[in-house]
Amino acid sequence: MKIALHAVSGRHPAAATASAPALQGVDLEVRAGEQLAVIGPSGAGKTTLLHLMACALRPSSGTVLLEGRNPWTLGGRDLRRVRGRLFLAPQVPPLPPRQRVVTAVLAGRLPQVSLWHSLRSLVYPSGIAQADAALSRFDLSDKLFARVDRLSGGERQRVGLARALLSQATLLLVDEPLSALDPARGAQAVATLTQAAREAGATLVATLHDVPMALQNFPRIVGMRAGQVVFDLPAGEVTPQLLQELYAQEAQPEPSLAFEEPAVAPRAVAMTCR
């Protein structure tokens, strides 16, 4: 799915109506099938950007176009159809505590199934094999029938990502998918997400605090600060100096910024954003 933001401003989903916009006059285009990482300090507007792309948040000003169409000019049914082609994975997955993992993962398919099918699946899950396959890509097959409230924070986060794999979305928007994962699990999660997006031909936009992970796995890097795009470059052109400037004046610099020159990935091949 192709995305275009033209002079877009917007407030954080949890912000008060009178608060200043978290995003200010942003211009950004993402080609269909492209993969990019959005980095920047806390409060830069990264989460707000994803919510605007997901049609979960109406822009205060400017225009968001998905496949050349402004979703906010569509009728209710057409807007739901557009949203059905998107998947927004928040940092904390909204998983009911008493729900079984298999049901939580299969919920990723809800936009593509009927109301009757979705209600029946709550009692008699259909698609168990697909849920198991998605979980296995995150080493969670043994949790297929576990209750969500019996999982660790990192396991819940990976369940949320497995749900994205079953969504059949053409636009995957993933917000801080590594916040509860150790380095090894984080590397596995990012590799799985990028590979799954390539296999499906889906566009992938992810926000990351782990800068080396972003540089090593995404062909394109967008740096944001104070609600604006500071740079938009191929990964191989993001220098330590640019990163130091992006994170300047942070009270406690991101630990992941303490990398040496070799940590900057070579230029990756660029590929043509619920």
C-alpha positions as CSV (number, residue, x, y, z in Angstrom):
1,M,0.0,0.0,0.0
2,K,1.3,3.4,-0.9
3,I,1.2,6.2,1.7
4,A,1.6,10.0,1.3
5,L,1.5,12.6,4.0
6,H,1.3,16.2,2.9
7,A,1.9,18.9,5.6
8,V,0.3,16.7,8.2
9,S,-0.1,17.8,11.8
10,G,-1.7,15.7,14.6
11,R,-2.0,15.2,18.3
12,H,-1.0,12.1,20.2
13,P,-4.1,9.8,20.6
14,A,-4.0,10.3,24.4
15,A,-3.4,14.0,24.3
16,A,-5.9,16.7,25.3
17,T,-7.7,18.5,22.5
18,A,-6.1,21.9,23.5
19,S,-2.5,20.4,23.6
20,A,0.1,21.2,21.0
21,P,0.4,18.8,18.0
22,A,2.8,15.9,18.4
23,L,3.3,16.0,14.7
24,Q,3.9,19.3,12.9
25,G,3.7,19.8,9.1
26,V,5.2,16.4,8.1
27,D,5.7,15.5,4.5
28,L,6.4,11.8,3.9
29,E,5.8,9.2,1.1
30,V,6.1,5.5,1.4
31,R,6.0,3.3,-1.7
32,A,4.0,0.1,-1.8
33,G,6.0,-2.8,-0.5
34,E,8.7,-0.6,1.1
35,Q,10.1,-1.2,4.5
36,L,11.3,1.7,6.7
37,A,12.1,2.3,10.3
38,V,11.2,5.5,12.2
39,I,13.7,6.4,14.9
40,G,14.0,9.4,17.3
41,P,13.9,10.3,21.0
42,S,10.8,9.8,23.1
43,G,8.1,12.3,22.3
44,A,9.3,12.8,18.8
45,G,5.8,12.0,17.3
46,K,6.5,8.4,16.1
47,T,3.4,6.8,17.6
48,T,1.2,9.7,16.4
49,L,2.7,9.1,12.9
50,L,1.6,5.5,12.9
51,H,-1.9,6.3,14.2
52,L,-2.3,8.8,11.4
53,M,-1.2,6.3,8.8
54,A,-3.6,3.7,10.3
55,C,-6.6,5.9,9.9
56,A,-7.0,5.7,13.7
57,L,-6.4,9.4,14.1
58,R,-7.7,12.2,12.0
59,P,-5.0,14.8,11.2
60,S,-5.4,18.3,12.7
61,S,-4.3,19.7,9.4
62,G,-2.8,18.4,6.1
63,T,-3.7,15.3,4.2
64,V,-3.0,11.6,4.6
65,L,-3.5,9.6,1.3
66,L,-3.6,5.8,1.1
67,E,-3.3,4.5,-2.4
68,G,-4.0,8.1,-3.5
69,R,-7.3,8.5,-1.6
70,N,-8.0,10.5,1.5
71,P,-9.7,7.9,3.8
72,W,-11.5,10.6,5.8
73,T,-13.5,11.6,2.7
74,L,-14.9,8.1,2.5
75,G,-18.2,6.8,3.8
76,G,-18.3,4.5,6.8
77,R,-18.3,1.2,4.9
78,D,-15.5,2.3,2.6
79,L,-13.5,3.6,5.5
80,R,-13.9,0.2,7.3
81,R,-12.8,-1.5,4.2
82,V,-9.6,0.6,4.0
83,R,-8.9,-0.1,7.7
84,G,-9.4,-3.8,7.1
85,R,-6.3,-3.7,4.8
86,L,-4.2,-2.2,7.6
87,F,-2.7,-3.6,10.8
88,L,-1.5,-1.5,13.7
89,A,0.5,-3.3,16.3
90,P,0.8,-1.1,19.4
91,Q,3.7,-1.3,21.8
92,V,1.4,-3.0,24.4
93,P,-0.9,-5.5,22.6
94,P,-4.6,-5.2,23.6
95,L,-4.9,-8.8,24.7
96,P,-7.8,-9.8,27.1
97,P,-6.1,-11.5,30.1
98,R,-8.4,-14.5,30.2
99,Q,-8.2,-15.1,26.4
100,R,-6.4,-18.1,25.0
101,V,-3.4,-17.4,22.9
102,V,-4.8,-19.2,19.9
103,T,-7.9,-16.9,20.0
104,A,-5.8,-13.8,20.4
105,V,-3.7,-14.7,17.3
106,L,-6.7,-15.6,15.2
107,A,-8.2,-12.2,16.0
108,G,-5.8,-10.8,13.4
109,R,-8.1,-12.2,10.7
110,L,-11.3,-10.5,12.0
111,P,-11.5,-7.8,9.2
112,Q,-11.5,-10.6,6.6
113,V,-14.1,-12.9,8.2
114,S,-17.9,-12.6,8.8
115,L,-19.4,-11.7,12.2
116,W,-20.8,-15.2,12.5
117,H,-17.4,-16.8,11.8
118,S,-15.7,-14.5,14.4
119,L,-18.3,-15.3,17.1
120,R,-18.1,-19.0,16.4
121,S,-14.3,-18.9,16.6
122,L,-14.5,-17.7,20.2
123,V,-15.9,-21.1,21.1
124,Y,-14.5,-23.3,18.4
125,P,-11.4,-21.7,16.9
126,S,-10.9,-22.3,13.2
127,G,-7.5,-21.8,11.7
128,I,-5.6,-23.4,14.6
129,A,-2.9,-24.6,12.2
130,Q,-2.3,-21.1,10.9
131,A,-2.1,-19.7,14.4
132,D,0.4,-22.3,15.4
133,A,2.5,-21.6,12.3
134,A,2.5,-17.9,13.1
135,L,3.5,-18.5,16.7
136,S,6.2,-20.9,15.7
137,R,8.0,-18.1,13.8
138,F,8.4,-16.4,17.2
139,D,9.2,-19.7,19.1
140,L,5.8,-19.7,20.8
141,S,4.2,-22.9,19.6
142,D,4.2,-24.2,23.1
143,K,1.9,-21.3,24.2
144,L,-0.8,-22.0,21.6
145,F,-3.5,-22.9,24.2
146,A,-2.1,-20.9,27.2
147,R,-4.0,-18.1,28.7
148,V,-2.8,-14.6,28.0
149,D,-2.5,-13.7,31.7
150,R,0.0,-16.6,32.1
151,L,2.5,-15.1,29.6
152,S,5.4,-12.8,30.3
153,G,5.5,-9.3,28.9
154,G,7.8,-10.4,26.1
155,E,5.7,-13.3,25.2
156,R,2.6,-11.1,25.0
157,Q,4.5,-8.8,22.7
158,R,5.4,-11.6,20.4
159,V,1.8,-12.9,20.4
160,G,0.8,-9.4,19.2
161,L,3.3,-9.7,16.4
162,A,2.1,-13.2,15.5
163,R,-1.4,-11.8,15.1
164,A,0.0,-9.3,12.5
165,L,1.2,-12.2,10.4
166,L,-2.4,-13.5,10.1
167,S,-3.9,-10.2,9.3
168,Q,-3.4,-10.4,5.5
169,A,-2.9,-6.6,5.7
170,T,-1.1,-4.8,2.9
171,L,0.1,-2.2,5.4
172,L,1.8,-3.2,8.7
173,L,2.4,-0.5,11.2
174,V,4.4,-1.7,14.2
175,D,5.1,0.5,17.2
176,E,8.2,-0.3,19.3
177,P,8.0,-4.1,18.9
178,L,11.2,-4.7,20.9
179,S,10.4,-2.9,24.1
180,A,9.8,-6.1,26.2
181,L,12.3,-8.3,24.3
182,D,15.9,-9.3,25.0
183,P,18.4,-8.7,22.2
184,A,18.2,-12.2,20.8
185,R,14.4,-12.3,20.8
186,G,14.4,-8.7,19.4
187,A,16.6,-9.7,16.5
188,Q,14.4,-12.7,15.8
189,A,11.2,-10.6,15.9
190,V,12.5,-8.0,13.5
191,A,13.9,-10.6,11.1
192,T,10.5,-12.4,11.1
193,L,8.5,-9.2,10.5
194,T,10.6,-8.0,7.6
195,Q,10.6,-11.5,6.0
196,A,6.9,-11.9,6.4
197,A,6.2,-8.5,4.9
198,R,8.4,-9.3,1.9
199,E,6.6,-12.6,1.4
200,A,3.2,-10.9,1.5
201,G,4.3,-7.9,-0.6
202,A,3.1,-5.7,2.3
203,T,4.4,-2.2,3.3
204,L,6.1,-2.2,6.7
205,V,6.6,0.9,8.8
206,A,8.1,0.3,12.3
207,T,9.2,2.7,15.1
208,L,12.3,1.6,16.9
209,H,14.4,2.8,19.8
210,D,17.1,0.3,19.0
211,V,19.1,2.3,16.4
212,P,21.6,-0.4,15.4
213,M,18.7,-2.9,14.9
214,A,16.9,-0.4,12.6
215,L,20.1,0.3,10.6
216,Q,20.8,-3.4,10.2
217,N,17.3,-4.5,9.1
218,F,15.6,-1.6,7.3
219,P,16.7,-0.2,3.9
220,R,15.3,3.3,4.8
221,I,15.5,5.3,8.0
222,V,13.4,8.3,9.0
223,G,14.7,10.3,11.9
224,M,12.1,12.3,13.8
225,R,12.5,14.9,16.5
226,A,10.0,17.4,18.1
227,G,7.2,16.3,15.7
228,Q,9.2,16.8,12.5
229,V,11.2,14.7,10.1
230,V,14.9,15.5,10.6
231,F,16.2,13.2,7.9
232,D,14.9,10.6,5.5
233,L,17.8,8.5,4.2
234,P,19.0,5.0,3.1
235,A,20.4,3.2,6.1
236,G,23.9,3.3,4.7
237,E,23.9,7.1,4.7
238,V,22.8,7.5,8.4
239,T,26.1,8.6,10.1
240,P,27.0,8.7,13.8
241,Q,27.0,12.5,13.6
242,L,23.4,12.5,12.3
243,L,22.4,10.3,15.1
244,Q,24.1,12.3,17.8
245,E,22.3,15.4,16.5
246,L,19.0,13.6,16.4
247,Y,19.3,12.5,20.0
248,A,21.1,15.7,21.3
249,Q,20.1,17.2,24.6
250,E,18.4,14.0,25.7
251,A,18.6,13.8,29.5
252,Q,19.8,10.2,29.3
253,P,21.0,9.2,25.9
254,E,19.6,6.0,24.4
255,P,21.9,3.1,25.4
256,S,21.7,1.7,21.9
257,L,23.5,4.9,20.6
258,A,26.7,3.7,22.1
259,F,27.8,1.9,18.9
260,E,30.9,2.0,16.9
261,E,31.3,2.7,13.2
262,P,31.0,-1.0,12.1
263,A,27.5,-1.1,13.7
264,V,26.2,1.0,10.9
265,A,24.8,-1.4,8.3
266,P,26.0,-1.1,4.7
267,R,23.5,0.4,2.3
268,A,20.6,-2.1,1.9
269,V,18.8,-2.7,-1.3
270,A,15.7,-0.5,-1.2
271,M,12.4,-2.2,-1.8
272,T,9.6,-0.8,-3.7
273,C,2.0,2.0,6.0
274,R,-4.3,-1.6,13.1
